Amino acid sequence: MTKKQIPSTTRSDYRRNGKKKKTKSQKIILTILIPLMAILLVIAVFAAKLFAEAQTAVEDSYHSIERESEVNVNPIEETVSVLIMGVDDTESRNLGSARTDALIYLTIDPNEHEINMVSIPRDTYTEIMYDGQVQKRNKINSAYEVGQEKAVIETVENLLDVPVHYYATFNFDSFLEIIDALGGIEMDVPVTITEQNSDGKMGQIYLEEGYQTLNGEQALALARTRKIDNDVKRGERQQLIIQAIVKKALSIGSIPKLSDAIEAVGSNMRTDLRFNEMLNIAQSGLEGSYTFNSHIFEWTDFNLYGASMVELYPDSVDYISHKLRVALDLEAEDERDQEGYEFTSNRIPEYAY
């Protein structure tokens, strides 16, 4: 049988048609890939720029302090503790003779994605520690005047019987810059207030109770107001604001705004956290949302030499210390950690007034 020949014109048509189809498919692929590659390149450049800015800001804020023992924890695998200090110094980075306007101790568990948090009232009457020695008994906010971060850390460790792995000191006014950089924070305002603004002008900030978005000025007013109730309630509001900032910073929609937030943080912070340690903590937050456990002291007030003091009931301090130590794997759970357990103080003070 004679092999059937394909006409040359037909072969030519096949070649032409095949080439046309290949060229068309290549154009479609290039039409998709070129914009995609451009977008990815822009994202990569932005990420690199943001990374570099963050690293520079944190390194500029780094300030180590002398410790009796070296801190040796891994933020990726172990629960770490951070002491946040808000100081009433108004000059940027001039963290000199000032008192702590806010003290918040928190533990961060990257495995269970859990944060334990407690505010220490600024008027708490306690032993002020420095270099391992009791310097005096006074309000805890005076510790910063004695020995800045070192004295505050030692005082908090002595009061709560917990270690402070890291610290971060802020000019508290800088919170308004950070919050504005993030585009505001969403939170359920627990109380209606009329308060002064950051320039000290009275009646400039008015907030009604309820869920809303707060700008920096509004959040700062809510954090600092204390005339409507007391120092402990003030600490509770500060915890709510910290939670709102963390949630907003870790949300996907805030990623483009982080550059300005990082700049605001870097120019108003002093810390012994290195950049890679901060990065490890932040990465764990992006991997899954954190659950917040807020602890509140039971307390009483008294006057000493004409000054108003807050005494934290000793059994309340013991209970919260236990919860923090369990979170840090320093103490075993007991009946106080069972579901449904509610702590009630015996309200027996330590000091005789």
HUGI-V837794 format. One record per residue. N is the residue number from 1. RES is the residue in one small letter. PHI is phi in radians with two decimals (999 if undefined). BURIAL is I if it has 24 or more other C-alpha atoms within 12 Angstrom, else O. D_LAST is the distance of its C-alpha to the last C-alpha in whole Angstrom. Layout:
# HUGI-V837794
n->(N:N)
res->(RES:RES)
phi->(PHI:PHI)
burial->(BURIAL:BURIAL)
d_last->(D_LAST:D_LAST)
This chain:
# HUGI-V837794
n->(1:2:3:4:5:6:7:8:9:10:11:12:13:14:15:16:17:18:19:20:21:22:23:24:25:26:27:28:29:30:31:32:33:34:35:36:37:38:39:40:41:42:43:44:45:46:47:48:49:50:51:52:53:54:55:56:57:58:59:60:61:62:63:64:65:66:67:68:69:70:71:72:73:74:75:76:77:78:79:80:81:82:83:84:85:86:87:88:89:90:91:92:93:94:95:96:97:98:99:100:101:102:103:104:105:106:107:108:109:110:111:112:113:114:115:116:117:118:119:120:121:122:123:124:125:126:127:128:129:130:131:132:133:134:135:136:137:138:139:140:141:142:143:144:145:146:147:148:149:150:151:152:153:154:155:156:157:158:159:160:161:162:163:164:165:166:167:168:169:170:171:172:173:174:175:176:177:178:179:180:181:182:183:184:185:186:187:188:189:190:191:192:193:194:195:196:197:198:199:200:201:202:203:204:205:206:207:208:209:210:211:212:213:214:215:216:217:218:219:220:221:222:223:224:225:226:227:228:229:230:231:232:233:234:235:236:237:238:239:240:241:242:243:244:245:246:247:248:249:250:251:252:253:254:255:256:257:258:259:260:261:262:263:264:265:266:267:268:269:270:271:272:273:274:275:276:277:278:279:280:281:282:283:284:285:286:287:288:289:290:291:292:293:294:295:296:297:298:299:300:301:302:303:304:305:306:307:308:309:310:311:312:313:314:315:316:317:318:319:320:321:322:323:324:325:326:327:328:329:330:331:332:333:334:335:336:337:338:339:340:341:342:343:344:345:346:347:348:349:350:351:352:353)
res->(m:t:k:k:q:i:p:s:t:t:r:s:d:y:r:r:n:g:k:k:k:k:t:k:s:q:k:i:i:l:t:i:l:i:p:l:m:a:i:l:l:v:i:a:v:f:a:a:k:l:f:a:e:a:q:t:a:v:e:d:s:y:h:s:i:e:r:e:s:e:v:n:v:n:p:i:e:e:t:v:s:v:l:i:m:g:v:d:d:t:e:s:r:n:l:g:s:a:r:t:d:a:l:i:y:l:t:i:d:p:n:e:h:e:i:n:m:v:s:i:p:r:d:t:y:t:e:i:m:y:d:g:q:v:q:k:r:n:k:i:n:s:a:y:e:v:g:q:e:k:a:v:i:e:t:v:e:n:l:l:d:v:p:v:h:y:y:a:t:f:n:f:d:s:f:l:e:i:i:d:a:l:g:g:i:e:m:d:v:p:v:t:i:t:e:q:n:s:d:g:k:m:g:q:i:y:l:e:e:g:y:q:t:l:n:g:e:q:a:l:a:l:a:r:t:r:k:i:d:n:d:v:k:r:g:e:r:q:q:l:i:i:q:a:i:v:k:k:a:l:s:i:g:s:i:p:k:l:s:d:a:i:e:a:v:g:s:n:m:r:t:d:l:r:f:n:e:m:l:n:i:a:q:s:g:l:e:g:s:y:t:f:n:s:h:i:f:e:w:t:d:f:n:l:y:g:a:s:m:v:e:l:y:p:d:s:v:d:y:i:s:h:k:l:r:v:a:l:d:l:e:a:e:d:e:r:d:q:e:g:y:e:f:t:s:n:r:i:p:e:y:a:y)
phi->(999:-1.34:-1.14:-1.20:-1.64:-1.47:-1.01:-1.05:-1.12:-1.19:-1.05:-1.10:-1.10:-1.03:-1.09:-1.13:-1.12:-1.09:-1.13:-1.10:-1.13:-1.12:-1.11:-1.11:-1.16:-1.10:-1.11:-1.12:-1.08:-1.16:-1.05:-1.43:-1.24:-1.07:-1.10:-1.10:-1.12:-1.12:-1.09:-1.10:-1.14:-1.07:-1.07:-1.11:-1.12:-1.09:-1.10:-1.14:-1.12:-1.09:-1.07:-1.12:-1.12:-1.11:-1.11:-1.12:-1.08:-1.20:-1.12:-1.18:-1.56:-1.17:-2.63:-1.47:-2.24:-1.26:-2.16:-1.17:-2.31:-1.27:-1.37:-2.37:-2.30:-1.95:-1.08:-1.33:-2.00:-2.07:-1.26:-2.06:-2.02:-2.34:-1.81:-1.68:-2.04:-1.82:-1.80:-1.60:-1.35:-1.76:-1.60:-1.03:1.14:-1.60:-1.61:-1.53:-1.26:-2.57:-1.99:-1.34:-1.49:-2.62:-2.34:-2.24:-1.81:-2.45:-2.00:-2.16:-1.80:-1.30:-1.47:-1.59:0.89:-2.33:-2.09:-1.79:-2.45:-2.49:-1.66:-1.79:-0.95:-1.13:-1.64:-1.04:-1.48:-2.77:-1.33:-1.60:-1.82:-2.80:0.95:1.36:-2.12:-1.29:-1.56:-3.06:-1.91:-2.90:-1.09:-1.12:-1.23:-1.45:-1.07:-1.09:-1.17:-1.29:-2.80:0.81:-1.03:-1.04:-1.20:-1.14:-1.06:-1.11:-1.16:-1.17:-1.07:-1.20:-1.20:-1.72:0.99:-2.41:-1.46:-1.85:-1.33:-2.44:-2.33:-2.51:-1.84:-2.06:-1.22:-1.05:-1.09:-1.17:-1.00:-1.16:-1.16:-1.11:-1.15:-1.13:-1.11:-1.47:1.46:1.61:-2.20:-1.76:-2.77:-1.59:-1.15:-1.38:-2.71:-1.40:-2.39:-2.18:-2.50:-1.30:-1.57:-1.18:-1.55:1.51:-1.46:-1.21:1.27:-1.42:-2.00:-2.20:-2.21:-1.69:-1.04:2.33:-1.31:-2.93:-1.71:-1.89:-1.50:-1.08:-1.06:-1.16:-1.13:-1.13:-1.08:-1.15:-1.23:-1.74:-1.11:-2.50:-1.33:-1.38:-2.58:-2.72:-1.15:-1.21:-1.08:-1.07:-1.10:-1.08:-1.14:-1.13:-1.10:-1.09:-1.19:-1.02:-1.02:-1.13:-1.13:-1.06:-1.07:-1.21:-1.12:-1.59:-1.41:-1.04:-1.13:-1.58:-0.97:-1.14:-1.66:-1.18:-1.04:-1.16:-1.14:-1.10:-1.10:-1.14:-1.13:-1.06:-1.51:-2.33:-2.35:-2.35:-2.68:-1.87:-1.48:-1.40:-1.05:-1.15:-1.23:-1.08:-1.09:-1.08:-1.14:-1.13:-1.08:-1.12:-1.26:-1.30:-1.34:-3.13:-1.18:-1.62:-1.66:-1.78:-2.00:-1.68:-1.95:-2.26:-1.24:-1.67:-2.71:-2.47:-2.12:-2.73:-1.90:-2.35:0.91:1.46:-1.88:-1.39:-2.14:-1.98:-1.91:-1.44:-1.01:-0.95:-1.23:-1.22:-1.10:-1.08:-1.13:-1.19:-1.02:-1.05:-1.09:-1.23:-1.20:-1.12:-1.07:-1.56:1.05:-1.78:-2.63:-1.40:-1.18:-2.47:-1.09:-1.23:-1.81:-1.26:-1.05:1.63:-1.22:-2.20:-1.40:-2.31:-1.24:-1.39:1.01:-1.72:-1.31:-1.51:-1.69:-1.73:-1.93)
burial->(O:O:O:O:O:O:O:O:O:O:O:O:O:O:O:O:O:O:O:O:O:O:O:O:O:O:O:O:O:O:O:O:O:O:O:O:O:O:O:O:O:O:O:O:O:O:O:O:O:O:I:O:I:I:I:O:I:I:I:I:I:I:O:O:I:O:O:O:O:O:O:O:O:O:I:I:O:I:I:I:I:I:I:I:I:I:I:I:I:O:O:I:I:O:I:O:O:I:I:I:I:I:I:I:I:I:I:I:I:I:I:O:I:I:I:I:I:I:I:I:I:I:I:I:I:I:I:I:I:I:O:O:O:O:O:O:I:I:I:I:I:I:I:I:I:I:I:I:I:I:I:I:I:I:I:I:I:I:I:I:I:I:I:I:I:I:I:I:I:I:I:I:I:I:I:I:I:I:I:I:I:I:I:I:I:I:I:O:I:I:I:O:I:O:I:I:I:I:O:O:O:O:O:O:I:O:I:O:O:O:O:O:I:I:I:I:I:I:I:I:I:I:I:I:I:I:O:O:O:O:I:I:I:I:I:I:I:I:I:I:I:I:I:I:I:I:I:I:I:I:I:O:O:I:O:O:I:I:I:I:I:I:I:I:I:I:I:I:I:I:I:I:I:I:I:O:I:I:O:I:I:I:O:I:I:O:O:O:I:I:O:I:I:I:I:I:I:I:I:I:I:O:O:O:O:O:O:O:I:I:I:I:I:I:O:I:I:I:I:I:I:I:I:I:I:O:I:I:O:O:O:O:O:O:O:O:O:O:O:O:O:O:I:O:O:O:O:O:O:O:O:O:O)
d_last->(121:121:117:116:116:113:114:113:112:109:108:107:106:103:102:102:100:98:97:96:94:92:91:90:87:86:86:84:82:81:80:77:76:77:74:72:72:71:68:67:68:65:63:63:63:60:58:59:58:55:54:55:53:50:50:51:47:45:47:46:42:42:40:39:36:36:35:34:37:39:39:42:42:44:43:47:46:42:39:37:34:33:30:31:29:30:29:29:32:35:38:40:39:37:34:33:30:28:25:25:25:26:25:27:28:31:34:38:40:44:45:43:43:39:36:33:30:26:24:21:19:19:16:15:12:14:16:19:22:26:29:27:24:21:21:17:14:14:15:18:21:20:22:25:25:25:28:29:30:30:26:25:27:26:22:23:25:22:20:23:25:28:30:31:35:35:34:35:33:34:34:33:35:38:37:39:42:42:42:45:47:47:48:44:42:43:39:38:36:33:32:34:33:34:33:34:37:37:38:35:37:36:37:39:38:38:38:38:37:40:41:43:44:41:43:40:39:38:36:34:33:32:30:28:28:24:24:26:23:20:20:20:23:25:25:27:29:29:30:33:34:35:36:39:40:40:43:45:45:47:49:52:53:50:52:54:51:50:51:49:46:47:47:44:42:44:43:40:38:38:38:39:41:44:47:48:45:44:48:47:44:46:49:47:46:49:50:48:46:42:40:36:33:30:27:24:20:18:14:12:10:7:8:8:11:12:12:12:11:12:11:14:14:15:18:19:19:22:24:24:25:27:29:30:31:33:35:35:37:34:33:35:35:34:33:31:34:36:37:35:32:29:26:23:19:18:15:13:10:10:6:4:0)
